[in-house]
Amino acid sequence: MGRGVILLFIDFTDSETRPQELAEELERLDFIRKVKLITPKYESFIVDDVSFPLMGESERAILMESALKDSS
């Protein structure tokens, strides 16, 4: 069976659960190989610095707003 990657952005602001606790729970699941936590670089600002380069199947991918794509 193939492997996949799931990227989640979860707001823990008012949660009693800490991100590390959730990561540990997920790692206990047999079908999860690895959990990486991305911590904020600045207050209230997070950047995905572990998913580079972004890939779509075996091709490099780029995300753009639809307004940029449709402008001619």
SULUR-V223080 format. One record per residue. N is the residue number from 0. RES is the residue in one letter. SS is DSSP state (2 for helix, 1 for strand, 0 for the rest). Layout:
# SULUR-V223080
n=<N	N>
res=<RES	RES>
ss=<SS	SS>
This chain:
# SULUR-V223080
n=<0	1	2	3	4	5	6	7	8	9	10	11	12	13	14	15	16	17	18	19	20	21	22	23	24	25	26	27	28	29	30	31	32	33	34	35	36	37	38	39	40	41	42	43	44	45	46	47	48	49	50	51	52	53	54	55	56	57	58	59	60	61	62	63	64	65	66	67	68	69	70	71>
res=<M	G	R	G	V	I	L	L	F	I	D	F	T	D	S	E	T	R	P	Q	E	L	A	E	E	L	E	R	L	D	F	I	R	K	V	K	L	I	T	P	K	Y	E	S	F	I	V	D	D	V	S	F	P	L	M	G	E	S	E	R	A	I	L	M	E	S	A	L	K	D	S	S>
ss=<0	0	0	0	0	0	0	0	0	0	0	0	0	0	0	0	0	0	2	2	2	2	2	2	2	2	2	0	0	0	0	0	0	0	0	0	0	0	0	0	0	1	0	0	1	0	0	0	0	0	0	0	0	0	1	1	0	0	1	1	0	0	0	0	0	2	2	2	2	2	0	0>
